[in-house]
Amino acid sequence: MFLVFLSCESIRKPVEDSPPDVNSQPQEAQEAQEEQEVQAIEETSEETQIVPLSDGVFVLCYHAFTDNPHDITFPINVLNRHMETLKNAGFNFITTEDFIAQRYRGLNNVLITSDDGNRSVYRAYHEVFKKYGIKPLIAIYPSIISIDPFALTWEQVAELHEEGAFIASHGYEHLYLHSAAYRRAPNASRKEVVESKIILESKLGFDIDIFVYPYGSRGSEIVKLVEETGYKFAFTIDQGIIYREDQNKNRFELPRYMVTNSNVRHIFALMFRTIKENN
């Protein structure tokens, strides 16, 4: 299999909103800058090498959608430009249900995911995702829902689910789950996997079938526990395309591309090059 590895940052919880930057550029300057970024993505794609393989999916991992200057946050207008660029490049936005049932062909498939349950996801869905027919996978941890001001409420989570978003567990308190953490505090680690599923299902009234490892961290004990708990799939932030032939073999350690301001150009370049080489 061909995999491309990119650097990414681990995070603990959603980034809180901050007031708009009073020194922000005028709208015309922002649009010109965004246009230059899209052109840079396309130019960079010419330098990216891809070995074509069967059918597959790019799973993109976003976090928050605010004007807060942080590597994992994107303003709404920039998120819109990302989705518009992917659509215009010929990518298909698939649902989690499409992914599970392997209802995809070729390599121009994208599954959008959003980790943590930042309240900005609600606005992003209604202002951007819905417009493009995107039904994202939203991974949340129940210890913050309807409690912390930066987080979604249970009512918003239920509404997003009704709109077609797929809700996944992202742990209970978003703790590291590598082997050392499990050996140090096995009960706390088990709570991340088991109790999060129980609480989410109790609060929301439907099955939680997907686990998203906090920070992407997991030891072999946790991977086994995820399967034993009844999840059907689990996502990491190990980067790579999910190929059809590997989806079920590696279903508890599926890769995703964590999208940051630092690496978005390189990720998009890889995606553009992939479909160019396979058309």
C-alpha positions as CSV (number, residue, x, y, z in Angstrom):
1,M,0.0,0.0,0.0
2,F,1.1,3.6,-0.7
3,L,0.8,6.0,2.3
4,V,1.9,9.6,2.6
5,F,2.7,10.8,6.1
6,L,2.4,14.4,7.1
7,S,3.1,16.1,10.4
8,C,0.1,17.0,12.7
9,E,-0.5,18.2,16.2
10,S,-2.4,16.5,18.9
11,I,-4.9,18.5,20.9
12,R,-6.9,17.9,24.1
13,K,-10.2,19.8,23.7
14,P,-12.1,22.2,21.5
15,V,-10.6,25.7,21.1
16,E,-12.7,28.3,22.7
17,D,-14.1,31.2,20.6
18,S,-12.4,34.5,20.7
19,P,-13.5,38.0,19.5
20,P,-12.9,38.8,15.9
21,D,-9.5,40.2,15.2
22,V,-9.8,44.0,14.9
23,N,-6.8,44.0,12.7
24,S,-8.2,41.5,10.2
25,Q,-7.8,42.3,6.5
26,P,-10.6,43.8,4.4
27,Q,-12.9,41.3,2.7
28,E,-11.3,41.9,-0.7
29,A,-7.8,41.3,0.7
30,Q,-9.0,38.1,2.4
31,E,-10.6,36.8,-0.8
32,A,-7.4,37.6,-2.8
33,Q,-5.3,35.8,-0.2
34,E,-7.6,32.7,-0.3
35,E,-7.4,32.7,-4.1
36,Q,-3.6,32.6,-3.9
37,E,-3.8,29.7,-1.4
38,V,-5.9,27.7,-3.7
39,Q,-3.5,28.4,-6.6
40,A,-0.6,27.4,-4.4
41,I,-2.4,24.1,-3.6
42,E,-2.9,23.3,-7.2
43,E,0.7,24.2,-8.1
44,T,2.1,22.1,-5.2
45,S,0.1,19.1,-6.4
46,E,2.3,18.9,-9.5
47,E,5.2,18.0,-7.3
48,T,3.4,15.2,-5.3
49,Q,3.9,11.6,-6.4
50,I,1.1,9.1,-6.2
51,V,1.0,5.4,-7.0
52,P,-2.6,4.5,-8.0
53,L,-4.4,1.8,-6.2
54,S,-8.1,0.6,-6.4
55,D,-11.0,2.4,-4.7
56,G,-10.5,4.5,-1.6
57,V,-11.5,7.3,0.7
58,F,-9.7,10.4,2.1
59,V,-11.0,11.0,5.6
60,L,-10.4,14.6,6.7
61,C,-10.3,15.5,10.3
62,Y,-11.3,19.1,11.3
63,H,-11.8,20.6,14.7
64,A,-13.2,24.1,15.3
65,F,-14.5,26.8,12.9
66,T,-13.8,30.2,14.5
67,D,-11.7,33.3,13.9
68,N,-9.5,32.2,16.8
69,P,-5.9,32.1,15.6
70,H,-4.9,28.5,16.2
71,D,-3.4,25.9,13.9
72,I,-6.5,23.6,14.1
73,T,-9.2,26.3,13.7
74,F,-10.5,27.7,10.4
75,P,-12.9,30.6,9.9
76,I,-16.2,29.7,8.3
77,N,-15.4,31.4,5.0
78,V,-12.1,29.5,4.8
79,L,-13.9,26.2,5.5
80,N,-16.4,27.1,2.7
81,R,-13.4,27.7,0.3
82,H,-12.0,24.3,1.2
83,M,-15.3,22.5,0.5
84,E,-15.8,24.5,-2.7
85,T,-12.3,23.7,-3.9
86,L,-12.7,20.0,-3.3
87,K,-16.1,19.9,-5.0
88,N,-14.8,21.9,-8.0
89,A,-11.8,19.5,-8.2
90,G,-14.2,16.5,-8.7
91,F,-14.3,15.0,-5.2
92,N,-17.4,13.2,-4.0
93,F,-18.5,13.9,-0.4
94,I,-19.6,10.5,1.0
95,T,-21.5,9.8,4.3
96,T,-20.3,7.6,7.1
97,E,-23.0,5.1,6.0
98,D,-21.6,5.1,2.5
99,F,-18.2,4.4,4.0
100,I,-19.4,1.5,6.2
101,A,-21.3,-0.1,3.3
102,Q,-18.3,0.6,0.9
103,R,-20.6,2.6,-1.5
104,Y,-17.8,4.4,-3.2
105,R,-15.7,4.0,-6.4
106,G,-12.4,5.5,-7.4
107,L,-10.2,7.6,-5.2
108,N,-12.0,10.9,-5.4
109,N,-14.0,10.3,-2.3
110,V,-13.9,12.4,0.9
111,L,-15.4,11.7,4.3
112,I,-15.5,14.9,6.5
113,T,-15.1,14.4,10.2
114,S,-15.0,16.9,13.1
115,D,-13.5,16.1,16.5
116,D,-14.3,17.3,20.0
117,G,-17.8,18.8,19.6
118,N,-16.9,22.5,19.5
119,R,-20.0,24.6,19.3
120,S,-18.8,26.1,16.0
121,V,-19.6,22.8,14.4
122,Y,-23.3,23.7,14.6
123,R,-22.8,26.9,12.6
124,A,-20.4,25.2,10.2
125,Y,-23.0,22.5,9.4
126,H,-25.8,25.0,8.7
127,E,-23.7,27.5,6.8
128,V,-21.2,25.3,4.9
129,F,-21.6,21.5,5.1
130,K,-25.4,21.5,4.4
131,K,-24.9,23.6,1.3
132,Y,-22.6,21.0,-0.2
133,G,-24.7,18.0,0.9
134,I,-22.0,17.0,3.5
135,K,-23.1,15.0,6.4
136,P,-20.0,14.9,8.7
137,L,-19.0,12.4,11.3
138,I,-18.9,14.4,14.6
139,A,-16.8,12.8,17.4
140,I,-17.7,14.1,20.9
141,Y,-16.9,13.3,24.5
142,P,-19.8,13.6,26.9
143,S,-18.0,15.2,29.8
144,I,-18.2,18.6,28.1
145,I,-21.6,18.5,26.2
146,S,-24.0,21.0,27.6
147,I,-21.5,21.9,30.3
148,D,-18.5,23.8,28.8
149,P,-19.4,27.0,27.0
150,F,-17.3,26.1,24.0
151,A,-19.1,22.8,23.5
152,L,-22.2,21.7,21.7
153,T,-25.4,21.1,23.7
154,W,-27.2,17.7,23.8
155,E,-30.0,19.4,21.8
156,Q,-27.6,20.5,19.1
157,V,-26.1,17.1,18.9
158,A,-29.5,15.5,18.5
159,E,-30.5,18.0,15.9
160,L,-27.3,17.5,13.9
161,H,-28.0,13.7,14.0
162,E,-31.5,14.3,12.7
163,E,-30.0,16.3,9.9
164,G,-27.9,13.3,8.9
165,A,-24.6,13.8,10.8
166,F,-23.1,10.6,12.2
167,I,-22.2,10.9,15.9
168,A,-19.2,9.0,17.3
169,S,-17.5,8.6,20.7
170,H,-14.3,10.5,21.2
171,G,-13.8,9.2,24.7
172,Y,-15.3,10.4,28.0
173,E,-12.9,13.1,29.0
174,H,-10.5,13.0,26.0
175,L,-7.7,11.2,27.8
176,Y,-4.6,9.6,26.2
177,L,-5.1,5.9,25.7
178,H,-1.6,4.6,24.9
179,S,-0.4,1.5,26.7
180,A,1.4,3.4,29.4
181,A,-1.8,5.3,30.3
182,Y,-3.7,2.1,30.3
183,R,-1.3,0.5,32.7
184,R,-1.2,3.5,35.0
185,A,-5.0,4.0,35.1
186,P,-6.9,1.1,33.6
187,N,-10.3,2.1,35.0
188,A,-10.0,5.6,33.6
189,S,-9.0,4.2,30.2
190,R,-11.9,1.8,30.2
191,K,-14.2,4.6,31.1
192,E,-13.1,6.5,27.9
193,V,-14.2,3.6,25.7
194,V,-17.0,1.9,27.6
195,E,-18.8,4.5,29.6
196,S,-18.7,7.1,26.8
197,K,-20.6,4.7,24.6
198,I,-23.2,4.0,27.4
199,I,-23.7,7.7,28.1
200,L,-24.0,8.8,24.5
201,E,-26.5,6.0,23.7
202,S,-28.5,6.8,26.8
203,K,-28.6,10.6,26.1
204,L,-29.2,10.3,22.4
205,G,-31.3,7.2,22.0
206,F,-29.3,5.5,19.2
207,D,-26.3,3.2,18.8
208,I,-22.8,4.6,18.9
209,D,-20.9,2.4,16.5
210,I,-17.7,4.4,15.9
211,F,-14.9,5.3,18.3
212,V,-12.3,8.1,17.6
213,Y,-9.2,7.8,19.6
214,P,-8.4,11.0,21.6
215,Y,-5.1,12.4,20.2
216,G,-5.1,9.4,18.0
217,S,-3.4,7.5,20.8
218,R,-4.1,3.9,21.6
219,G,-2.3,0.8,22.9
220,S,-3.1,-2.7,21.8
221,E,-5.2,-3.2,25.0
222,I,-7.4,-0.3,24.0
223,V,-7.8,-1.4,20.4
224,K,-9.0,-4.8,21.7
225,L,-11.3,-3.1,24.2
226,V,-12.9,-1.0,21.5
227,E,-13.7,-4.1,19.5
228,E,-15.0,-5.9,22.6
229,T,-17.2,-3.0,23.6
230,G,-19.1,-3.3,20.3
231,Y,-17.8,-0.5,18.2
232,K,-17.7,-1.4,14.4
233,F,-14.9,1.0,13.4
234,A,-12.4,3.3,15.0
235,F,-10.4,6.2,13.6
236,T,-6.8,7.4,14.3
237,I,-4.9,10.4,13.0
238,D,-2.3,8.2,11.4
239,Q,-2.3,9.6,7.9
240,G,-3.2,7.7,4.7
241,I,-5.9,6.8,2.3
242,I,-8.3,4.1,3.3
243,Y,-8.3,1.6,0.5
244,R,-11.3,-0.7,0.0
245,E,-9.3,-3.9,0.4
246,D,-8.0,-2.6,3.8
247,Q,-11.1,-1.1,5.3
248,N,-12.3,-4.1,7.1
249,K,-8.9,-5.6,7.8
250,N,-7.9,-2.4,9.7
251,R,-11.3,-1.3,10.9
252,F,-10.2,-0.4,14.4
253,E,-7.2,1.6,13.3
254,L,-8.4,3.6,10.3
255,P,-6.3,6.5,9.1
256,R,-7.4,10.1,8.7
257,Y,-5.7,13.4,7.6
258,M,-5.8,15.9,10.4
259,V,-6.3,19.2,8.7
260,T,-4.4,22.2,10.1
261,N,-3.4,25.6,8.8
262,S,0.2,24.3,8.6
263,N,-0.5,21.2,6.4
264,V,-3.7,21.9,4.5
265,R,-1.9,22.8,1.2
266,H,0.1,19.6,1.3
267,I,-3.0,17.5,2.0
268,F,-5.0,19.1,-0.8
269,A,-2.0,18.7,-3.1
270,L,-1.9,15.0,-2.4
271,M,-5.7,14.7,-3.0
272,F,-5.5,16.6,-6.3
273,R,-2.6,14.6,-7.5
274,T,-4.3,11.4,-6.6
275,I,-7.4,12.0,-8.8
276,K,-5.3,13.4,-11.6
277,E,-3.2,10.3,-11.7
278,N,-6.3,8.1,-11.7
279,N,-8.5,9.8,-14.3
